[in-house]
Amino acid sequence: MPDALGFRLKFGVVVPATNTIVQPELDAMRPRGVTNHISRVVIPDTPVGNDEELAAVMGAVRSSIETALDAVVACAPAAVIMGMSAETFWEGMLDVAGVRTHLETRAGVPVILGMQACQAAIQRYGSVRRIALITPYMPAGDAQVRRAFTDCGFEVINLLGLKSNSPLLMAHEPLERLRRAVREVDDSSVELILQVGTNLAFARVAAEAEQWLGKPVLAVNTCTYWYALRTCGIDDKIDGFGSLLLEH
């Protein structure tokens, strides 16, 4: 007998304990018969304004990711979505593919990483190479994001970090500030705009912005859920979250 509510698919979703955006955004996107099941990673709500503070957070979170993963696989999901930049916490130890392999070996099911999902999403828009990025981070985090996309072969034309004061406060960024951020990073040379940082409420802002700009505007949570659905054979087209879920 299939699960009474998740009769098509169950996802495990791993998020930081401070994150209040992933769960409601993914639930708003889910098709009928697909359910999302949250496990939380203990993450200190402390500033990350320099390399030392960022390193301290990474060290504290790495083992907690594995604990949260162990907890969520108890509900027998078909796949686990990492609703956080899990790969960054192994930087210098494992690359993105290595992190995915490590987590999948532990979980026993596919694990969907945000970076992997964003790359796959961008590829759906043809030969896009010139991108702009929006993040909630301080400069130390922005440097990691820029490097990650540059290493993947993209030219980062503009990058705007909102400098949210803590992980929790990323979710407090007003929607109007996010709309302004889109306008600030856009110019005629930018082919696609991508937001990263899963605790920014950007999914519906991205969909709106595509209408103003006439170019792809993608949110990391939308990219990750889209990639998880398509990886698991769910091809439903979902309205309200932009061209990626509606057309691809």
C-alpha positions in Angstrom: 0.0 0.0 0.0 1.4 3.5 -0.9 1.5 6.3 1.7 -2.0 7.7 2.1 -1.0 11.3 1.2 2.3 10.8 -0.5 1.0 8.1 -2.8 3.2 9.3 -5.7 6.3 10.3 -3.9 7.8 11.3 -0.5 10.7 13.7 -0.2 12.9 14.2 2.8 14.0 17.8 3.1 17.0 18.8 5.2 17.1 22.5 6.3 18.9 24.6 8.9 17.0 25.0 12.1 17.0 28.8 11.5 15.4 28.4 8.0 11.7 29.4 7.8 11.4 29.7 4.0 12.2 26.4 2.5 9.3 24.5 4.1 6.5 26.8 3.1 7.9 27.5 -0.4 8.4 23.8 -1.2 4.9 22.9 0.2 3.4 25.6 -2.1 5.1 24.0 -5.1 4.3 20.4 -4.4 2.0 18.5 -6.8 -0.9 16.4 -5.6 0.3 13.1 -4.2 3.8 14.4 -3.3 4.7 15.1 0.3 7.7 16.9 1.9 9.1 15.8 5.3 11.4 18.2 7.1 14.5 17.4 9.2 16.4 20.3 10.8 20.1 20.9 11.1 21.3 22.7 14.2 23.0 25.8 13.0 24.1 28.7 15.3 22.3 32.0 14.6 25.6 33.9 14.7 27.0 36.5 12.3 29.2 35.3 9.4 31.0 38.5 8.6 34.5 37.2 8.0 36.4 34.0 7.1 36.9 32.9 10.8 33.2 33.2 11.7 32.3 31.3 8.5 34.7 28.5 9.2 33.3 28.2 12.8 29.8 27.8 11.4 30.9 25.2 8.9 32.6 23.1 11.5 29.6 23.2 13.8 27.1 22.2 11.1 28.9 19.4 9.2 28.1 16.6 11.7 24.6 18.0 12.3 23.8 17.6 8.6 24.5 13.9 8.8 22.4 13.6 11.9 19.5 15.3 10.2 19.9 13.1 7.2 19.8 10.0 9.3 16.6 11.2 10.9 14.7 12.0 7.7 15.4 8.7 6.0 13.4 7.0 8.7 10.3 8.0 6.8 11.5 6.2 3.7 11.6 9.1 1.2 12.3 8.4 -2.5 15.0 11.2 -2.3 16.3 13.8 0.0 16.4 17.5 -0.9 19.2 19.5 0.8 17.4 22.8 1.5 20.7 24.4 2.3 24.1 24.8 0.7 25.3 21.5 2.2 28.3 21.3 -0.2 29.9 24.4 1.2 30.4 22.8 4.6 32.8 20.3 3.1 34.8 22.9 1.1 38.4 21.9 1.0 37.5 18.3 1.8 35.1 17.2 -0.9 33.9 18.7 -4.2 30.1 18.9 -5.0 30.1 15.4 -6.6 32.0 14.0 -3.6 29.5 15.6 -1.1 26.6 14.1 -3.1 28.2 10.7 -3.1 29.0 10.9 0.6 25.5 11.8 1.5 23.8 9.3 -0.8 25.9 6.5 0.6 24.7 7.5 4.1 21.1 8.0 3.0 20.7 5.1 0.6 18.6 7.3 -1.7 19.3 10.1 -4.2 20.3 13.4 -2.5 19.6 16.6 -4.4 22.0 19.5 -3.8 21.2 23.1 -4.7 24.3 23.7 -6.8 23.7 20.6 -8.9 20.0 21.7 -9.3 21.0 25.3 -10.3 23.4 24.1 -12.9 20.7 21.8 -14.4 18.1 24.6 -14.4 20.4 27.1 -16.1 21.1 24.5 -18.8 17.4 24.4 -19.7 17.8 27.9 -21.0 20.2 27.1 -23.7 23.8 28.4 -23.9 23.5 30.9 -21.0 26.9 31.9 -19.7 26.5 35.5 -18.5 24.7 35.5 -15.2 23.9 37.8 -12.2 23.6 36.5 -8.7 21.7 37.6 -5.6 22.6 36.3 -2.2 21.8 37.0 1.5 25.5 36.7 2.4 28.3 38.9 3.7 31.4 39.3 1.4 33.0 36.1 2.7 30.0 34.0 1.6 29.7 35.9 -1.7 33.2 35.1 -2.6 32.4 31.4 -2.3 29.3 31.7 -4.4 31.1 33.6 -7.1 33.9 31.1 -7.2 31.5 28.2 -7.4 29.7 29.5 -10.5 32.9 30.7 -12.1 34.4 27.2 -11.7 31.3 25.9 -13.5 32.1 28.0 -16.5 29.7 30.9 -15.9 30.7 34.6 -16.2 29.3 36.4 -13.1 28.5 39.8 -14.5 27.0 41.2 -11.3 26.7 39.9 -7.7 24.7 41.5 -4.9 25.0 40.3 -1.4 22.3 41.6 0.9 24.4 41.2 4.0 21.7 39.8 6.2 22.8 40.0 9.8 22.4 36.4 10.7 21.0 33.1 9.2 17.6 33.7 10.9 17.3 37.2 9.6 17.8 36.2 6.0 14.1 35.3 6.1 13.2 38.8 7.2 14.4 40.5 4.1 11.3 42.4 2.7 9.9 41.3 -0.6 10.3 44.9 -1.9 14.0 44.7 -1.1 14.3 41.5 -3.1 12.5 43.1 -6.0 14.9 46.0 -5.9 17.8 43.5 -5.8 16.7 42.0 -9.2 16.7 45.5 -10.8 20.1 46.3 -9.3 21.8 43.2 -10.7 20.2 43.4 -14.1 21.7 44.9 -17.2 21.5 44.3 -20.9 24.5 41.9 -20.8 23.0 39.6 -18.2 21.3 36.5 -19.7 19.9 35.0 -16.5 19.5 36.1 -12.9 19.8 33.5 -10.1 19.2 33.9 -6.4 21.0 31.6 -3.9 20.6 31.3 -0.2 17.6 29.1 0.7 16.3 31.4 3.5 15.4 34.2 1.2 11.7 34.3 0.2 12.5 34.6 -3.5 10.4 32.0 -5.3 7.4 34.2 -6.2 9.6 37.3 -6.6 11.5 35.4 -9.3 8.3 34.5 -11.1 7.2 38.2 -11.0 10.6 39.5 -12.2 10.5 37.3 -15.3 7.5 39.2 -16.4 9.2 42.6 -16.0 12.5 41.7 -17.5 11.6 39.1 -20.2 14.5 36.9 -19.2 14.9 33.9 -16.8 15.0 34.8 -13.1 15.5 31.7 -10.9 15.3 31.0 -7.2 17.4 28.3 -5.6 14.4 26.7 -3.9 12.5 26.5 -7.1 15.5 25.1 -8.9 16.1 22.5 -6.2 12.4 21.3 -6.1 12.1 21.3 -9.9 15.3 19.1 -10.1 14.1 16.8 -7.4 10.7 16.3 -9.1 12.2 15.7 -12.5 14.9 13.4 -11.2 12.1 11.3 -9.6 10.0 11.1 -12.7 7.4 13.7 -11.7 6.8 15.9 -14.8 3.8 18.0 -13.6 3.9 21.6 -14.8 3.3 24.0 -11.8 2.1 27.5 -12.2 3.0 30.5 -10.1 6.7 29.9 -9.7 8.1 31.0 -13.1 9.1 29.5 -16.3 11.2 26.7 -14.9 8.4 24.7 -13.2 5.8 25.8 -15.8 7.7 25.1 -19.0 10.5 22.7 -18.2 
